[in-house]
Amino acid sequence: MTIDKIGPLNKILKTQGDIRIDKTKGTSKKDRVELSPEAKRMAELSQVEARVKAAPDVREELTADRIKQLRDKLENPDAYLTKEVAEKIAEKVAESFGIG
């Protein structure tokens, strides 16, 4: 079977030529982004949370130092137990029982 000259095969593939698009000369409107107060607050909280997580845990150091101080006081009570300290302890105990 023979088909004679239906038309050029690459007619579909041909481009229609260069189409020129002019650049805009200027726009009167500009894009703008506004954040809601809730979004600003969430961003601030996120920054605070990041700072807190990055901060070293000082409680461990304080706890270790405090335990050492208390152990020293228990092992050597004469070094810290003065008359003034004993009177303050007695006052606090009396206050806790409603005496005083």
Beta strands, then each sheet from edge to edge (+ up, - down):
end
